Every structure is written in C-alpha cells, then in structure tokens.
Amino acid sequence: MVHEVPDERRLLDQIRVALRPGSPLILIEPKGHVSAGKFEETLAVAKDLGFTIGEHDAIKRERRAVLERSA
C-alpha cells in the first residue's frame, strides 16, 4: 500500500536497498484508492530508483506490477 506512505520514493528506495539484485517485489494497490495515472507515476518512481518493471495490469479491484531490483 504505497499510497498510504507520505514519501513513496523513500519507501521504494528503502525496499530496493533491502532486496538482493534480481529479487522481485510485487506491488499491489486498490483501484478504489489509486488511479491508473497515479499507479503509473509510482512505477515511474520505481524505475527511476533502479527497479525493472515487469508485467503489470489491473485485475478486478486492484492494480499490480512485478518489479525487480536491478543489479
């Protein structure tokens, strides 16, 4: 629930540091709280921090993406 944190960049960076290179992170946000545009903004922040963005889509009530920490 990245949308609940005041500084998503800091949160994602802390998660990136904790993960080993190649480790996956599954990001899931509820559609009722996070618009498609906001979710794409979050993915852009993750990419800027060095995550590789894998498959992502929206299913039923959520938006999800599989991120991977780059080396």
C-alpha positions, 0 to 999 in steps of 0.5 A, a space after each residue: 500500500 504505497 499510497 498510504 506512505 507520505 514519501 513513496 520514493 523513500 519507501 521504494 528506495 528503502 525496499 530496493 536497498 533491502 532486496 538482493 539484485 534480481 529479487 522481485 517485489 510485487 506491488 499491489 494497490 486498490 483501484 478504489 484508492 489509486 488511479 491508473 495515472 497515479 499507479 503509473 507515476 509510482 512505477 515511474 518512481 520505481 524505475 527511476 530508483 533502479 527497479 525493472 518493471 515487469 508485467 503489470 495490469 489491473 485485475 478486478 479491484 486492484 492494480 499490480 506490477 512485478 518489479 525487480 531490483 536491478 543489479 
